[in-house]
Amino acid sequence: MTVFDPLTHLPLARSSAAATPQVLVTTREVPSGAVEPWCVRSATYTRDLPEVTHTGLLGALWHRRNAQLAEFAGHLGVSERMISRWEAGGEAIIPGQ
């Protein structure tokens, strides 16, 4: 889910400008049948402003792409030996919440 303003295209240089935020939701097909266990690679990763759900995905997507290029299914973001976020069985696990 992404919050955005389709009418004013809120400028980054003037983020305090009046806006009418909307919610943008994208979906994708859920795989059918049994899902094979994942083999993931850990990578040091800390989300910006982790207490707020946001669209800052550059770091996470970069780590996932590098893991997949190394033939892993994805990456497990860790920081100071803690998992930053993990999705298991359709449920997001976020430490501290």
N, C-alpha and C positions, 0 to 999 in steps of 0.2 A: 504494500500500500504506500502511496506517495501523496504528499500534500503539495499542491501547486496552485497557481493562479493562471488559468488559461486566457483571461482577458487582458491583464496588464503585463504579463511576463515579468514579474517582480525583478527589477535589476539588482544584481549583486552589490553594486556600488551604492545603492540607496535602498537597503533592505527594510528601512522604517517607513517606506512609502505605503499609502493606503492600498489595501489589496482585499480580494474576496477569495480566500483559499477554498479549494475544492479537493475532494479525495479521488485519486486515480487508483484503481485496483486492476491488476493484471492477473490472469490465471494461466494455468498450463495443465495438460493432461496428466493424470495420475497413472503410473505404470500399473498394468493389470498382472495378476498372477503373483507368484512368490518372488520376492526380491532377494538377490544374493547379498550376503554380508559384504560390507565395504572394507576395503583396506585403505586407510588414510595415512597421510603424512602430517606430522605436527609442524607448525610454523609459529614463531613468535609474532603475536598480533594483539593489539589493544585497540578496541573501538574508540573513536572520538565520541565523547559525551555518552557513555554506555548506558546511563540511566534513562535515556530518551531513545525511543525507536525512531530511526531516521533512515534516509536513503544513502548514507555515506558508504557505498559498497566498493569503492576503488580498491582499497587494501585487501578486502576479503576476496574479491574476484581475481585480483592479481595472484594471491596465494593459491586459490583453487586452480587457476590456469596452470601455474607452475607445477602443482602437484599432479594434475592430469597429464601434463607433458612428460612427467617422470613415471607415468603409468600407474598412478594412484587414482582412486575414485574421487578424492577430494582432499581437503585439508582440515585439520583440527586446530583452531586458533588457541594458543596458550600464552599466558603471561604470568611470570613469576610462579610457574608450576601450577597455574590454575587454568581451567577451561573457560574461555571467554563466552562461548555459546556452542551448543551442540543440539542437533535435531535428531531425535530418536523416536521411532514409532509414531510419527506424526505430532510429537510434542517437543516444543523448544525448551531446552534446559539452560537456564541462565543463572549462574551462581549469584546469590544475594537476593534473589527474588522469589 
